[in-house]
Each structure stands twice: as C-alpha cells, then as structure tokens.
Amino acid sequence: MHNYKNLALLSISLILLSACEMGPDYKRPKINMPDLGAEKEIAEFVNNRWWNVFSDSTLNRLEEQALKYNSDLKQAIANVDIAYAAAGIAFSDLLPSVGASVNSSESLKTNKRNKDHVAAAGASYELDFFGKYRRANEAAQANLLSSTAAKELVLLTVTAEVAKTYFQLRSLDAKLAIAKRTLKTRQETCAVYRSRFKNGYCTELDYLRVESEMSSVKTTVLDLESSLAKIENALSVLIGSSPSEMIARKTAKDQAIEKLRIPSNVPKGIPSDILARRPDVLQAEGQLIAANAKIGEARAAHFPSISLTGAFGFESTSLTKLFNSESDMWNFGGGISLPIFSGGKITAMNKAAEANYRKMLAGYEKSIQMAFRETLDALTSNRKTREIVISRTRQVNSLKRGYYIAKKQKDSGLIGLLDLLDVERGLLSAEMKLVGALQKQLNAVVDLCKALGGGWKQS
C-alpha cells in the first residue's frame, strides 16, 4: 500500500505542475461602439417571440410550425449536437484513460504445464504540462458557442423570412381583391359599350378602348393569382410542410393587410451592447475565441509530451489464489516525447494559427460593422416607410374622390371616356402602390427585429 500512496502522490504532484498554458488568453477586442439610444424604447422589439408585435394569430401559428419543422433549422440544431459531442471529446483528452483486463493462459514446456492468471486495472495519462489539451478544449467550447449562435442565426433568418413571406401573401391578397373589384367594374362598362356599339350609340374605337382596359386588368388578375400560388408554395417550404400538405393547404387569413398592427413606438436608437448579442456577432466571436486557443495549442506542439502509465492487480499460477494478498502486482512508468525535427511543420502550424486568428478578428470586426449598418438602415426604413404610407393613403383618398367626380361628369357629358379611363387607371395604380407601401412598412419592422437579434438573452 505504501507504494500505491507514493504513486498517487507523484501523479497528483505532476498534474498540479501541468497548470502552464501556452499562447495568449482571450480578451474581447476593444471596438469603438457608439451608443445609439436608450434601452427602454426597444423592449417591445427584443423578445423570444418577436413576431407577436404584429398581433396576428395566423402568423403566430406559421412561426411556431417553422420552429418545429423547418429543414434548415433542423440542420443547424444537428450542427450544435455535433459541436457538443466534439467538445465532449476534447474534454475527455484532459482525463486519464482507465481500463481493466482479465487473462488466463496455459503453456506446455518439457512436459510441464504452466498456468498464469492475471487480473489488472491500468491507467494512462498524458500530462497537459504546456496546456495543449486545455487549449484544444477551450477551442472546442468556443466552437460550440459559435455553432449555437449559428443555430440562433438560422432561427432568426427563418422566422424573419416566414414573416416577410406571409406579408407578401397578404399583400398579394389585397392587390388581387383590388384587381378583381376593378375587373368587375370594367366588365360591366365593357358590356354597356358593347351594347351601345351594336345599337350604334358609340364608335367602335370607344368600345375597343374599354375592352382593352378590361383585358389589361384581367391580365393583372391572372398574374397575381400565379404569384399567389408560388408564394403559398414558398411559405409551405419555410414551415416544413410535406408535399401533400403543400398541395392541400391554403394559408388562413386573419385580417386584411391594412388592419395588421404596426408598432407605433419604433425606437429612435439602439443601445450598442444589444447589438453585441446578435447571433451573427456571437458566432464570429466564438470563431475568434477558438482561433485564439488554437494559437496556444500550436505553440504547445514545440514542447515535449509527458505521459504516465500505471497498472495494479493480481497475478497467480492458481486461479483460486488469484486475489490473495501475496498475488499483488503493480507497475508504474513514464515517458517523454520531444519533437526534434519535423521539416518546419510545427513552425508552419504556428503561423497558420496566428494568420487564422487575424482572419477571425477581421470577421468579428466586420460582423459588428454590419450589425450597426443593418440597424441604422432598419431605423431609417421604419421612419420613411411610415411617411410613404401616409402619403400613399392621401393619394388614394384623393383619387377615389376624383373618380367619383369624374364618373358624375362623364354621365353628364362634361368629360369623355378617355378622361374617365385615365382616372380609373390612376386609382388602380395608386391602390396597388399603397398595398406595396404597407408591405414595405411591415417588412421594415421585421428588419428591425432581425437587426436587434430577435429574441435575445444575455449569457
């Protein structure tokens, strides 16, 4: 037992001596990040279910289905599981390898049978004296962080795309309703002018102009119906519907696009620390931490590897006496492996690790720059799209009033057919553009939520 105690003390002492780590410890780079505003204003836009700001039950259902069944998100989750397993493998390198064995053998020499029975437990351990495995473990943990952030980025991208596709669907619905209403009016007018032309009350040219306008609107209706079917299919893929469901399903409509809630308290600015929590920024920082750890791992390759092996157990020629005290056996050994000549491989590994760190640092800095750009663009779009919607609404209201007056004047003979058709054409175009402006306003809110990282939680 005295020998076992010495072995344990020696092992513990050597392990304690292995606290040295090569390479720089990670420190977050200092980047000049201006404060863009107060945090109180953005509370509505930073929550785990950011799409709830629109208060649309159909959108909520679509988002929840996408979270469960979207294929891209499934792949991202699998990548996190892979990174988690890789982190477990890297951590296991820090621990001893322990095994057990039981062997029996029998041999015949000069007509004499020799028996040998061995039961032993053995352990091997490479001392991480220069931190090679600890840096590898650090890199694996950072890769896990990066993979997790990448999954969150996919989640954010998918949910934003679902919202935008749904709003496009609602926009096409609204445009189709406008086009069909206009087509009905044109068909009624065309029927009247066909009758007038047959009875000699109008020229063929007037009739052909009315018929041409009707055909033009009918073409618009057909184009919108085609686009609507394609968007339905695109939305089905996003939410992970099966092919049969894609054919059978039609997205339910909750409320008209002009009735959708658009948050009124859009923030004027964004606190900088919130942008640092965006998934893409965290992903880039995880890659930077891993690259920093790889520098230490590469530097540690210059130094010797120190390994320990040990075994204890029982050995006896008689199986019945195998576990008696006089059958005790043990051994302890150590070894050192020192790189002498590798053809410049280790030096090249160091240079590659340092170059990779510089690359990841540039990527991290760019991710922050893009975060500010996207946020500032989203804030600008929110302000401007609101102003555009107000302007388009005034235009539509004016044209509706103008159409009412023009129709009265046409019936009174004060203006001709061409004047009325011009007013109708202008009203149709303005109504379509108003719907497009409403869609852009909704998308601007989605872009702001996405720029803020969607739902975030500090860790």
C-alpha positions in Angstrom: 0.0 0.0 0.0 2.9 2.3 0.7 3.9 2.0 -3.0 0.4 2.9 -4.1 0.5 6.1 -1.9 3.8 7.1 -3.4 2.4 6.5 -6.9 -0.7 8.6 -6.2 1.3 11.5 -4.6 3.6 11.5 -7.5 0.8 11.6 -10.0 -1.0 14.4 -8.2 2.2 16.5 -7.9 2.8 16.2 -11.7 -0.8 17.0 -12.5 -0.6 20.2 -10.4 2.6 21.2 -12.2 0.7 21.0 -15.5 -1.0 24.3 -14.9 1.1 26.1 -17.5 -0.7 27.1 -20.7 0.9 28.3 -23.9 -0.5 31.1 -26.0 -2.5 34.3 -25.2 -5.6 34.2 -23.0 -8.6 35.5 -24.9 -9.7 39.1 -24.4 -12.6 40.6 -26.3 -11.2 43.2 -28.8 -12.0 46.8 -28.0 -14.1 48.3 -30.7 -15.4 51.8 -30.7 -19.2 51.3 -30.5 -21.3 54.4 -30.2 -24.4 54.5 -28.1 -27.4 54.7 -30.4 -30.2 55.3 -27.9 -32.0 54.2 -24.7 -32.9 50.6 -24.0 -36.5 51.4 -22.7 -37.7 52.1 -26.2 -36.8 48.7 -27.7 -38.4 46.5 -25.0 -41.2 45.5 -27.4 -38.8 44.5 -30.2 -36.5 42.2 -28.2 -38.4 39.2 -27.0 -38.2 35.5 -27.7 -41.3 35.6 -29.9 -40.7 39.0 -31.6 -43.4 38.4 -34.3 -46.0 38.8 -31.6 -45.7 42.6 -32.1 -48.0 42.2 -35.1 -50.8 40.5 -33.1 -51.7 38.2 -36.0 -52.8 34.7 -34.9 -52.1 33.1 -38.3 -48.6 34.5 -38.4 -48.0 33.1 -34.9 -49.1 29.6 -35.9 -46.9 29.7 -39.0 -43.9 30.8 -37.0 -44.4 28.0 -34.4 -44.7 25.4 -37.1 -41.5 26.7 -38.7 -39.7 26.4 -35.4 -40.7 22.7 -35.3 -40.3 21.5 -38.9 -38.1 23.9 -40.9 -35.4 21.8 -42.6 -32.6 24.5 -42.3 -33.3 24.8 -38.6 -33.1 21.0 -38.2 -29.7 21.0 -39.8 -28.5 23.9 -37.6 -29.7 22.0 -34.5 -27.8 18.9 -35.7 -24.6 21.0 -36.1 -24.9 22.1 -32.5 -25.2 18.5 -31.4 -22.1 17.7 -33.4 -20.2 20.6 -31.8 -21.4 19.5 -28.4 -20.1 16.0 -29.0 -16.8 17.4 -30.2 -16.5 19.5 -27.0 -17.0 16.3 -25.0 -14.3 14.5 -27.0 -11.9 17.4 -26.4 -12.6 17.4 -22.7 -12.0 13.7 -22.4 -8.4 14.3 -23.5 -7.9 16.1 -20.2 -8.8 12.9 -18.2 -6.9 9.7 -17.6 -7.7 6.6 -19.7 -8.6 3.7 -17.4 -9.2 0.1 -18.4 -9.4 -3.4 -16.9 -8.5 -6.8 -18.1 -8.6 -10.5 -17.0 -6.3 -13.0 -18.8 -5.6 -16.7 -18.3 -3.0 -18.6 -20.2 -1.6 -22.2 -20.2 1.6 -23.4 -21.8 3.5 -26.7 -22.0 7.3 -26.8 -21.5 9.3 -30.0 -21.2 6.2 -32.0 -20.4 5.3 -29.5 -17.7 2.1 -27.4 -17.8 2.5 -23.7 -16.7 -0.6 -21.7 -15.8 -0.8 -17.9 -15.4 -3.8 -15.9 -14.4 -3.8 -12.1 -14.4 -6.5 -9.6 -13.3 -5.4 -6.0 -13.6 -6.6 -2.4 -13.9 -4.5 0.0 -15.8 -4.4 3.8 -16.4 -2.6 6.1 -18.9 -2.5 9.8 -18.8 -0.6 12.4 -20.8 0.3 15.4 -18.6 -1.0 18.6 -20.1 2.0 20.4 -18.8 2.0 23.1 -21.6 -1.8 23.3 -22.0 -2.1 21.6 -25.4 -5.3 19.8 -24.4 -6.7 22.6 -22.3 -6.3 24.9 -25.3 -7.9 22.3 -27.5 -10.8 22.0 -25.0 -11.1 25.8 -25.0 -11.3 25.8 -28.8 -13.9 23.1 -28.8 -16.0 25.0 -26.3 -15.7 28.2 -28.4 -16.8 26.2 -31.5 -19.8 25.0 -29.5 -20.6 28.6 -28.7 -20.2 29.5 -32.4 -22.4 26.6 -33.5 -25.1 27.6 -31.0 -25.0 31.2 -32.2 -25.2 29.9 -35.8 -28.3 27.9 -35.0 -29.8 31.1 -33.4 -28.9 33.0 -36.6 -30.7 30.4 -38.8 -33.7 30.5 -36.4 -33.8 34.3 -36.7 -33.4 34.2 -40.5 -36.1 31.6 -40.9 -38.6 33.3 -38.7 -38.0 36.7 -40.4 -38.4 35.0 -43.8 -41.7 33.4 -42.7 -43.0 36.8 -41.6 -41.9 38.5 -44.8 -43.4 35.7 -47.0 -46.6 35.9 -45.1 -46.8 39.6 -45.5 -46.2 39.2 -49.2 -49.0 36.7 -49.3 -51.3 39.2 -47.6 -50.1 41.9 -49.9 -50.9 39.8 -53.0 -54.3 39.0 -51.5 -55.1 42.7 -51.1 -53.9 43.5 -54.6 -55.9 40.6 -56.1 -59.0 41.9 -54.3 -58.4 45.4 -55.8 -57.8 44.0 -59.3 -60.9 41.8 -59.2 -63.0 44.7 -58.0 -61.7 46.8 -60.8 -62.1 44.0 -63.3 -65.8 43.7 -62.3 -66.3 47.4 -63.0 -64.5 47.2 -66.3 -66.6 44.1 -67.3 -69.8 46.0 -66.6 -68.6 49.0 -68.5 -67.5 46.8 -71.4 -70.9 45.1 -71.5 -72.6 48.5 -71.7 -70.3 49.8 -74.5 -70.7 46.5 -76.4 -74.5 47.0 -76.4 -74.1 50.7 -77.4 -71.8 49.8 -80.2 -74.2 47.2 -81.6 -77.0 49.7 -81.4 -75.0 52.5 -83.0 -74.8 54.7 -79.9 -70.9 54.8 -79.7 -68.0 54.3 -82.0 -66.1 51.1 -82.4 -63.0 52.9 -81.1 -64.6 53.7 -77.8 -65.8 50.1 -77.4 -62.3 48.7 -78.2 -60.7 51.1 -75.7 -63.0 49.9 -73.0 -62.4 46.2 -74.0 -58.6 46.8 -74.0 -58.7 48.2 -70.4 -60.8 45.3 -69.3 -58.3 42.8 -70.8 -55.4 44.7 -69.2 -56.9 44.3 -65.7 -57.8 40.7 -66.4 -54.1 40.0 -67.2 -53.2 41.7 -63.9 -55.6 39.4 -62.0 -54.1 36.3 -63.7 -50.5 37.4 -62.8 -51.5 38.0 -59.2 -53.1 34.6 -58.9 -50.0 32.9 -60.3 -47.7 34.8 -57.9 -50.1 34.0 -55.0 -49.8 30.2 -55.7 -46.0 30.5 -55.8 -45.8 32.4 -52.5 -48.1 29.8 -51.0 -45.6 27.1 -52.0 -42.6 29.1 -50.8 -44.3 29.5 -47.4 -45.1 25.8 -47.2 -41.4 25.0 -47.6 -40.4 27.5 -44.9 -42.8 26.0 -42.4 -41.7 22.4 -43.3 -45.0 21.2 -44.9 -44.9 17.8 -46.7 -45.6 17.8 -50.5 -49.1 16.6 -50.0 -49.8 19.3 -47.4 -48.4 21.9 -49.8 -50.9 20.8 -52.4 -53.9 20.6 -50.0 -53.1 23.6 -47.7 -54.2 27.2 -48.1 -53.0 29.7 -45.6 -55.8 31.0 -43.5 -56.3 34.8 -43.5 -56.6 36.5 -40.1 -57.1 40.1 -41.1 -56.5 42.4 -44.0 -53.0 43.8 -44.5 -54.2 47.4 -43.7 -55.6 46.1 -40.4 -52.4 44.5 -39.2 -50.9 46.1 -36.1 -47.7 48.0 -36.7 -45.9 49.1 -33.5 -46.2 52.8 -33.1 -43.3 53.2 -30.7 -40.5 52.4 -33.1 -37.2 53.3 -31.3 -35.1 56.2 -32.4 -31.9 54.5 -31.3 -30.4 51.2 -30.1 -28.1 50.5 -27.2 -24.7 49.2 -28.5 -24.5 46.3 -26.1 -27.6 44.8 -27.6 -26.0 44.6 -31.0 -23.1 42.6 -29.4 -25.6 39.9 -28.5 -26.8 39.3 -32.1 -26.3 35.7 -33.2 -24.0 36.6 -36.1 -21.8 38.7 -33.8 -21.7 35.9 -31.2 -20.9 33.3 -33.9 -18.0 35.5 -35.1 -16.7 35.9 -31.6 -16.9 32.2 -30.9 -14.8 31.6 -34.0 -12.3 34.3 -32.7 -12.0 32.6 -29.3 -11.4 29.2 -31.0 -8.7 30.7 -33.2 -7.1 32.3 -30.2 -7.0 29.0 -28.4 -5.6 27.3 -31.4 -2.5 29.6 -31.2 -1.7 28.1 -27.7 -2.4 24.6 -29.0 0.0 25.1 -31.9 2.7 26.6 -29.6 2.5 23.7 -27.2 3.5 21.4 -30.1 7.0 22.8 -29.7 7.4 21.2 -26.3 7.7 17.6 -25.1 4.7 15.4 -24.3 4.9 13.7 -20.9 2.9 10.5 -20.4 2.3 8.4 -17.4 1.1 4.7 -17.3 0.3 2.5 -14.4 -1.3 -0.7 -13.6 -2.1 -2.8 -10.5 -3.8 -6.1 -9.9 -3.2 -9.7 -9.2 -1.2 -12.4 -10.9 -1.1 -16.1 -9.8 -0.5 -19.5 -11.3 -3.5 -20.7 -9.4 -6.9 -19.3 -10.1 -8.1 -20.0 -6.6 -5.2 -17.8 -5.2 -5.5 -15.0 -7.7 -6.9 -12.5 -5.4 -4.8 -13.3 -2.3 -2.6 -10.6 -0.9 0.6 -12.4 -2.0 -0.6 -12.2 -5.6 -0.4 -8.4 -5.7 1.3 -6.8 -8.7 1.8 -3.3 -9.9 3.8 -1.3 -12.3 4.3 2.4 -13.0 6.0 4.1 -15.9 6.5 7.4 -17.6 7.7 8.6 -20.9 8.7 11.8 -22.7 8.3 12.5 -26.4 10.2 15.5 -27.7 9.9 16.9 -31.3 13.3 17.3 -32.8 12.9 17.7 -36.5 9.5 18.0 -38.3 10.6 19.7 -41.5 9.1 23.0 -40.4 5.7 21.6 -39.8 5.3 22.9 -36.3 6.5 26.4 -37.2 4.1 26.4 -40.1 1.3 25.3 -37.8 2.0 28.3 -35.6 2.0 30.7 -38.5 -1.3 29.2 -39.7 -2.9 29.6 -36.3 -1.8 33.2 -36.0 -3.0 34.0 -39.5 -6.3 32.3 -38.8 -6.7 34.5 -35.7 -6.2 37.6 -37.7 -8.8 36.4 -40.2 -11.3 35.7 -37.5 -10.6 39.1 -35.9 -11.4 40.8 -39.2 -14.6 38.7 -39.5 -15.6 39.7 -36.0 -15.0 43.4 -36.7 -17.0 43.2 -39.9 -19.9 41.4 -38.1 -20.2 44.4 -35.7 -19.9 46.9 -38.6 -22.7 45.0 -40.4 -24.8 45.0 -37.2 -24.6 48.8 -37.0 -25.3 49.2 -40.7 -28.3 46.9 -40.7 -29.7 48.5 -37.5 -29.3 52.1 -38.9 -30.9 51.0 -42.2 -33.8 49.4 -40.4 -34.4 52.5 -38.3 -34.3 54.7 -41.4 -36.7 52.4 -43.2 -39.1 52.4 -40.3 -39.3 56.2 -40.4 -39.5 56.5 -44.1 -42.0 53.7 -44.9 -44.4 55.3 -42.3 -44.2 58.6 -44.2 -44.7 56.9 -47.5 -47.8 55.0 -46.3 -49.3 58.3 -45.1 -48.5 59.9 -48.5 -49.9 57.0 -50.5 -53.1 56.9 -48.4 -53.7 60.6 -49.1 -53.1 60.0 -52.8 -55.6 57.1 -52.9 -58.2 59.1 -51.0 -57.8 62.0 -53.4 -58.1 59.7 -56.5 -61.2 58.0 -55.0 -62.8 61.3 -54.7 -61.6 62.3 -58.2 -63.0 59.1 -59.7 -66.4 59.8 -58.1 -66.4 63.3 -59.6 -65.1 62.1 -63.0 -67.9 59.4 -63.2 -70.5 62.1 -62.5 -69.0 64.3 -65.1 -68.9 61.5 -67.7 -72.5 60.7 -67.0 -73.4 64.4 -67.5 -71.3 64.5 -70.7 -68.8 67.0 -69.3 -65.8 64.8 -70.0 -65.1 62.0 -72.4 -64.5 58.3 -71.9 -60.7 58.7 -72.1 -60.7 61.1 -69.2 -62.6 58.6 -67.0 -60.4 55.7 -68.0 -57.3 57.8 -67.1 -58.7 58.4 -63.6 -59.6 54.7 -63.2 -56.1 53.7 -64.3 -54.5 56.1 -61.9 -56.7 54.9 -59.0 -55.8 51.3 -59.6 -52.1 52.1 -59.7 -52.3 54.1 -56.6 -54.2 51.5 -54.6 -51.6 48.8 -55.7 -48.8 51.1 -54.6 -50.4 51.7 -51.3 -50.6 48.0 -50.6 -46.9 47.7 -51.6 -46.1 50.5 -49.2 -47.9 48.7 -46.4 -46.0 45.6 -47.1 -42.7 47.5 -47.0 -43.7 49.1 -43.7 -44.3 45.6 -42.2 -41.0 44.3 -43.6 -39.2 47.3 -42.1 -40.4 46.2 -38.7 -39.2 42.7 -39.4 -35.9 44.0 -40.4 -35.6 46.0 -37.2 -36.4 42.9 -35.1 -33.9 40.9 -37.1 -31.2 43.7 -36.7 -31.7 43.6 -32.9 -31.1 39.8 -33.0 -34.8 38.9 -32.5 -35.2 37.4 -29.0 -32.0 37.6 -27.1 -30.8 36.7 -23.6 -27.5 37.7 -22.1 -25.2 34.9 -21.2 
